């Protein structure tokens, strides 16, 4: 299973915007105020996460999907 498939199972969707250096997944929410995203910055190899609470807690499945995405991007170093 790919990272995208793993995240889609967790109700995330890949941002429709095409960024050459950034891969963004947003969490589906009925309430626009309750946003959450995970962003992979390809050039500098870092992950940015944010949500409406100001703190960000990950489930094990989210962590596994993030690890899978970094593996697919070739960030094993």
C-alpha positions, 0 to 999 in steps of 0.5 A: 500500500502506498502512503497516499492510500494509507492517508486516504484511509485516514480521511486525508486527501492530497491537495489539488494544488501542484507544488513542485517542492511540496506534497500536502495532505489535508484532512477532510472535515465538515467544519472549515475551522477544524483544519489539519494538514501534513506537508512534505517539503521535498528540497529541504526534507522536512515535514510540517504539520498543523491543526486547529488546536495548535498542538498536533497529536499523531495516531500510529497509523498516521505515523506509519503513513508519514514514515511510508511517505518519507521512504517513497520520497527517498528520505532514508538518510 
